[in-house]
Amino acid sequence: MTDAGAQPAGAGFTGPGFTGTGFTGTGFTGTGFTGTGPIARASVARVGLATVLSALCGYAVLYLAARNLDPAGFSIFGVFWGAFGLVGGAAYGLLQEATREVRAARAVAPNDGPHAHPMRVAAGVGLVSALVIAGTSPLWSAHVFAKSVGLSVILLSAGLAGFCLHATLLGMLAGVGRWSEYGALMVADAGMRVVIAVLAFLAGWGVAGYLWATVGGSLAWLLLLFVSPTARAAARLSTPGGTAAFLRGASHSIAAAGASAILVMGFPVLLKTAAGDLGAEGGVVILAVTLTRAPLLVPLTAMQGNLIAYFVDHRGHRLKALPAPAAAILGLGVIGVAAAALVGPWLLRVVFSPDYVAGPALLAWLTAGAVSIALLTLTGAATVAAALHRAYSAGWVTATVVSALLLTLPLELPTRTVIALLCGPVVGIAVHLGALARHTR
């Protein structure tokens, strides 16, 4: 089987290759999935380019929605966008576990024991999750969705089922170092959303059209499997340990990813739950939060496969591997804070709509909150790479609980939003670093 893209130097597997490591019979013999050394700069560059394109697509969807809808309508769309981000973010736990299992399997001696097929597991998880959402929707949907409740539940359920397979395929591709296909899948997801959003804008479909656009990319994995032999080979991979072992690890990753998704993508849902009717002010805050965090958190979330593979390769000294990426995040964060204060208010008024008004101080502080979450994402990647699943979950869950509690403070909505986004992640970072320190000793 030929490769659909060039192999990034040093991004693949060392040692015996795929045969002889528990991956026999998966169709990877002779595919060129070999390599040496840690994650290469070329692989990071490829995912980085795909991330930029994906982020631009995300901005395009937000732009079209903000131009087409008033702040109150945008808050309805923003809550659904956040709800899908929440459940989709939880599904990223499958990406993390698939990446770790595939990447770490190169060090496992050949065995004839039980094996797990991550894509089959993902299909089962997606189906069960969709049924749970649909079955429990009478208990919560009316409190979360202010309009198009039935359509929102259907799209949320179906979108999550597809995204479970999407995230798992991303993890498989990251585990074998197929960064070109990894990036292609990211761009396909984002591109499909933009196409539907443009149609919604031109046809005047209103809020409902942007709900469809939100989940439109959850079938991108099918498109990649159709056009890429390499992706099909990755999808056939199995991992040592059996389905139960894979699910145990994935359950912790899903719990932590779900908690992280509340802060990263599902924050509008958290705001809606804490503040009730968001109205126009809520629409402004949601757009401000989304715009200030996207430049940093969208690429960092997209590069979870790179980060986990990086920390897996630095086994034994993961704490020493943290400062370099942390410094990069802080450096970008300082630039982002300054840019948010200088051009953020103008961007909201001129590019989006005069109805969206936010001061420079608020935008700067919201960007600082995004830096705090980005550092928590980084320490989380190091923790899951060390297979410290409970600590990984505990860090994110603690951060989310603290943030949720801070949102109940008797303060103005913008003020408590900043406090929650800044302080909650700091507690989670402390949990992750403590676990990594104990593991190293």
Sequence and secondary structure as in RCSB ss.txt:
>XXXX:A:sequence
MTDAGAQPAGAGFTGPGFTGTGFTGTGFTGTGFTGTGPIARASVARVGLATVLSALCGYAVLYLAARNLDPAGFS
IFGVFWGAFGLVGGAAYGLLQEATREVRAARAVAPNDGPHAHPMRVAAGVGLVSALVIAGTSPLWSAHVFAKSVG
LSVILLSAGLAGFCLHATLLGMLAGVGRWSEYGALMVADAGMRVVIAVLAFLAGWGVAGYLWATVGGSLAWLLLL
FVSPTARAAARLSTPGGTAAFLRGASHSIAAAGASAILVMGFPVLLKTAAGDLGAEGGVVILAVTLTRAPLLVPL
TAMQGNLIAYFVDHRGHRLKALPAPAAAILGLGVIGVAAAALVGPWLLRVVFSPDYVAGPALLAWLTAGAVSIAL
LTLTGAATVAAALHRAYSAGWVTATVVSALLLTLPLELPTRTVIALLCGPVVGIAVHLGALARHTR
>XXXX:A:secstr
   SS   TT S  TT STTTT TTSS TTS     SS  HHHHHHHHHHHHHHHHHHHHHHHHHHHHS HHHHH
HHHHHHHHHHHHHHHHHHHHHHHHHHHHHGGGS    S EE HHHHHHHHHHHHHHHHHHHHHHHHHHH SS HH
HHHHHHHHHHHHHHHHHHHHHHHHHTT HHHHHHHHHHHHHHHHHHHHHHHHHT THHHHHHHHHGGGGHHHHHH
HH HHHHHHHT  EETHHHHHHHHHHHHHHHHHHHHHHHT HHHHHHHHHS  HHHHHHHHHHHHHHHHHHHHHH
HHTHHHHHHHHHHTTT HHHHSHHHHHHHHHHHHHHHHHHHHHHHHIIIIII TT    HHHHHHHHHHHHHHHH
HHHHHHHHHHTT HHHHHHHHHHHHHHHHHHTTSSS HHHHHHHHHHHHHHHHHHHHHHHHHHHH 
